[in-house]
Amino acid sequence: CGSVRRRHRDVQCVDSQSKRPLRPFHCQTVSSRPLSALGCPQKPCMNWTVSPWGLCSGSCGEGIRERLVYCPEPHRCSTMSRPNDTELCNLKSCTHWKTEGWGECS
């Protein structure tokens, strides 16, 4: 998917009776030279399959989470549209306020 493929064949001018190869100009008076290369039909690209995101790697602050990303049929998904398999995840801050009980009024 996504790349142009071609197929090729050998094209020669030959003598109809002796089957011997001739120079191309001998056949040009009869017809134009047949194609020696042709584009192949292209299979459409498939969509990437992704799993749900995993847990974040840290309990606070910035971490990383991962998921599986795969193509249902190898080489049928465009590498240009492949989703990320990791991302940053922001969790709660690693700092917090700690308070003690109120003192007596003065």
ABEGO torsion letter per residue (X at the ends): XGBBBBBBBBBBBBBAAAGBBBBAAAAAAABBBBBABBBBBBBBBBBBBBBBBBBBABABEBBBBBBBBBBABBGABBAAABBBABBBBBBBBABBBBBBBBBBBX
